[in-house]
C-alpha cells in the first residue's frame, strides 16, 4: 500500500516539475532567461526528491522469498 502511494507521488513529482519548470516557456512563448533560471533552480531539489522517493520505493517494495 505504501509502495503504491510512493509510486504515485513519484509520478506526480516528475509531472509537477515539468509543469512548473516549463511554465515560463508557455507564458512567454519562447525560451527566455526566466525559464532557464526557473528550470535550473528547481533541478537540484527535484533530483534530490527523485532519489529519496526512489530509495523509499525500493525499501518498501515487498520482498519475494525463494
C-alpha angles and dihedrals in degrees: 000000000000090000091056092048090051091050091052091047090050091053090049090047092054094044092045092054091052092049095047098042093046096045094094089050091057094041096051098035091232144049110279137167091268092055092048093048093047092052093044095048093048096044098079097050089044092053091048089051092049091051093047093047091046091053092047091050090050092048094048095044109117112249121230113218115215 
